[in-house]
Every structure is written in C-alpha cells, then in structure tokens.
Amino acid sequence: ELSLYKKAGTVWISYAVPFIIPITAGYVTAIIFGDFLLVLMDLIF
C-alpha cells in the first residue's frame, strides 16, 4: 500500500480544493447582486 502512495507522487487534492468552486461562485454572485441591490436602493431612496 505504501508503494502505491510513493508511485502516485505529489497529490494536489486537499480539503480546501473542493470548496474553491462554491466560494468563487458565491463571491461572483455577491458582487453582481450586491451591485444590483445598491443601484436599486439608490433609485428608491
């Protein structure tokens, strides 16, 4: 089993890597909808 890990080499997956996509999507969504709501509130008030 240890030889299999040595044969695989460097592993690029960690606990944080799967969260990159949802965090990026949330960031982009917050920028788009945040700006939209800011403009909408500026027009109303």
Phi and psi in radians as a Rosetta constraint file:
Dihedral C 1 N 2 CA 2 C 2 CIRCULARHARMONIC -1.131 0.35
Dihedral N 2 CA 2 C 2 N 3 CIRCULARHARMONIC -0.630 0.35
Dihedral C 2 N 3 CA 3 C 3 CIRCULARHARMONIC -1.136 0.35
Dihedral N 3 CA 3 C 3 N 4 CIRCULARHARMONIC -0.542 0.35
Dihedral C 3 N 4 CA 4 C 4 CIRCULARHARMONIC -1.132 0.35
Dihedral N 4 CA 4 C 4 N 5 CIRCULARHARMONIC -0.713 0.35
Dihedral C 4 N 5 CA 5 C 5 CIRCULARHARMONIC -1.185 0.35
Dihedral N 5 CA 5 C 5 N 6 CIRCULARHARMONIC -0.674 0.35
Dihedral C 5 N 6 CA 6 C 6 CIRCULARHARMONIC -1.159 0.35
Dihedral N 6 CA 6 C 6 N 7 CIRCULARHARMONIC -0.643 0.35
Dihedral C 6 N 7 CA 7 C 7 CIRCULARHARMONIC -1.209 0.35
Dihedral N 7 CA 7 C 7 N 8 CIRCULARHARMONIC -0.544 0.35
Dihedral C 7 N 8 CA 8 C 8 CIRCULARHARMONIC -1.201 0.35
Dihedral N 8 CA 8 C 8 N 9 CIRCULARHARMONIC -0.509 0.35
Dihedral C 8 N 9 CA 9 C 9 CIRCULARHARMONIC 1.417 0.35
Dihedral N 9 CA 9 C 9 N 10 CIRCULARHARMONIC -2.565 0.35
Dihedral C 9 N 10 CA 10 C 10 CIRCULARHARMONIC -1.284 0.35
Dihedral N 10 CA 10 C 10 N 11 CIRCULARHARMONIC 2.349 0.35
Dihedral C 10 N 11 CA 11 C 11 CIRCULARHARMONIC -1.778 0.35
Dihedral N 11 CA 11 C 11 N 12 CIRCULARHARMONIC 2.254 0.35
Dihedral C 11 N 12 CA 12 C 12 CIRCULARHARMONIC -1.704 0.35
Dihedral N 12 CA 12 C 12 N 13 CIRCULARHARMONIC -0.051 0.35
Dihedral C 12 N 13 CA 13 C 13 CIRCULARHARMONIC -1.695 0.35
Dihedral N 13 CA 13 C 13 N 14 CIRCULARHARMONIC 2.306 0.35
Dihedral C 13 N 14 CA 14 C 14 CIRCULARHARMONIC -2.356 0.35
Dihedral N 14 CA 14 C 14 N 15 CIRCULARHARMONIC -3.125 0.35
Dihedral C 14 N 15 CA 15 C 15 CIRCULARHARMONIC -1.154 0.35
Dihedral N 15 CA 15 C 15 N 16 CIRCULARHARMONIC -0.450 0.35
Dihedral C 15 N 16 CA 16 C 16 CIRCULARHARMONIC -1.472 0.35
Dihedral N 16 CA 16 C 16 N 17 CIRCULARHARMONIC -0.442 0.35
Dihedral C 16 N 17 CA 17 C 17 CIRCULARHARMONIC -1.058 0.35
Dihedral N 17 CA 17 C 17 N 18 CIRCULARHARMONIC -0.774 0.35
Dihedral C 17 N 18 CA 18 C 18 CIRCULARHARMONIC -1.121 0.35
Dihedral N 18 CA 18 C 18 N 19 CIRCULARHARMONIC -0.326 0.35
Dihedral C 18 N 19 CA 19 C 19 CIRCULARHARMONIC -1.522 0.35
Dihedral N 19 CA 19 C 19 N 20 CIRCULARHARMONIC -0.095 0.35
Dihedral C 19 N 20 CA 20 C 20 CIRCULARHARMONIC -1.129 0.35
Dihedral N 20 CA 20 C 20 N 21 CIRCULARHARMONIC -0.735 0.35
Dihedral C 20 N 21 CA 21 C 21 CIRCULARHARMONIC -1.153 0.35
Dihedral N 21 CA 21 C 21 N 22 CIRCULARHARMONIC -0.883 0.35
Dihedral C 21 N 22 CA 22 C 22 CIRCULARHARMONIC -1.126 0.35
Dihedral N 22 CA 22 C 22 N 23 CIRCULARHARMONIC -0.613 0.35
Dihedral C 22 N 23 CA 23 C 23 CIRCULARHARMONIC -1.164 0.35
Dihedral N 23 CA 23 C 23 N 24 CIRCULARHARMONIC -0.745 0.35
Dihedral C 23 N 24 CA 24 C 24 CIRCULARHARMONIC -1.127 0.35
Dihedral N 24 CA 24 C 24 N 25 CIRCULARHARMONIC -0.751 0.35
Dihedral C 24 N 25 CA 25 C 25 CIRCULARHARMONIC -1.103 0.35
Dihedral N 25 CA 25 C 25 N 26 CIRCULARHARMONIC -0.716 0.35
Dihedral C 25 N 26 CA 26 C 26 CIRCULARHARMONIC -1.146 0.35
Dihedral N 26 CA 26 C 26 N 27 CIRCULARHARMONIC -0.663 0.35
Dihedral C 26 N 27 CA 27 C 27 CIRCULARHARMONIC -1.122 0.35
Dihedral N 27 CA 27 C 27 N 28 CIRCULARHARMONIC -0.826 0.35
Dihedral C 27 N 28 CA 28 C 28 CIRCULARHARMONIC -1.121 0.35
Dihedral N 28 CA 28 C 28 N 29 CIRCULARHARMONIC -0.736 0.35
Dihedral C 28 N 29 CA 29 C 29 CIRCULARHARMONIC -1.090 0.35
Dihedral N 29 CA 29 C 29 N 30 CIRCULARHARMONIC -0.727 0.35
Dihedral C 29 N 30 CA 30 C 30 CIRCULARHARMONIC -1.128 0.35
Dihedral N 30 CA 30 C 30 N 31 CIRCULARHARMONIC -0.664 0.35
Dihedral C 30 N 31 CA 31 C 31 CIRCULARHARMONIC -1.159 0.35
Dihedral N 31 CA 31 C 31 N 32 CIRCULARHARMONIC -0.822 0.35
Dihedral C 31 N 32 CA 32 C 32 CIRCULARHARMONIC -1.159 0.35
Dihedral N 32 CA 32 C 32 N 33 CIRCULARHARMONIC -0.940 0.35
Dihedral C 32 N 33 CA 33 C 33 CIRCULARHARMONIC -1.268 0.35
Dihedral N 33 CA 33 C 33 N 34 CIRCULARHARMONIC -0.524 0.35
Dihedral C 33 N 34 CA 34 C 34 CIRCULARHARMONIC -1.136 0.35
Dihedral N 34 CA 34 C 34 N 35 CIRCULARHARMONIC -0.769 0.35
Dihedral C 34 N 35 CA 35 C 35 CIRCULARHARMONIC -1.164 0.35
Dihedral N 35 CA 35 C 35 N 36 CIRCULARHARMONIC -0.679 0.35
Dihedral C 35 N 36 CA 36 C 36 CIRCULARHARMONIC -1.094 0.35
Dihedral N 36 CA 36 C 36 N 37 CIRCULARHARMONIC -0.797 0.35
Dihedral C 36 N 37 CA 37 C 37 CIRCULARHARMONIC -1.176 0.35
Dihedral N 37 CA 37 C 37 N 38 CIRCULARHARMONIC -0.612 0.35
Dihedral C 37 N 38 CA 38 C 38 CIRCULARHARMONIC -1.118 0.35
Dihedral N 38 CA 38 C 38 N 39 CIRCULARHARMONIC -0.767 0.35
Dihedral C 38 N 39 CA 39 C 39 CIRCULARHARMONIC -1.146 0.35
Dihedral N 39 CA 39 C 39 N 40 CIRCULARHARMONIC -0.736 0.35
Dihedral C 39 N 40 CA 40 C 40 CIRCULARHARMONIC -1.093 0.35
Dihedral N 40 CA 40 C 40 N 41 CIRCULARHARMONIC -0.758 0.35
Dihedral C 40 N 41 CA 41 C 41 CIRCULARHARMONIC -1.190 0.35
Dihedral N 41 CA 41 C 41 N 42 CIRCULARHARMONIC -0.593 0.35
Dihedral C 41 N 42 CA 42 C 42 CIRCULARHARMONIC -1.148 0.35
Dihedral N 42 CA 42 C 42 N 43 CIRCULARHARMONIC -0.632 0.35
Dihedral C 42 N 43 CA 43 C 43 CIRCULARHARMONIC -1.245 0.35
Dihedral N 43 CA 43 C 43 N 44 CIRCULARHARMONIC -0.625 0.35
Dihedral C 43 N 44 CA 44 C 44 CIRCULARHARMONIC -1.337 0.35
Dihedral N 44 CA 44 C 44 N 45 CIRCULARHARMONIC -0.791 0.35
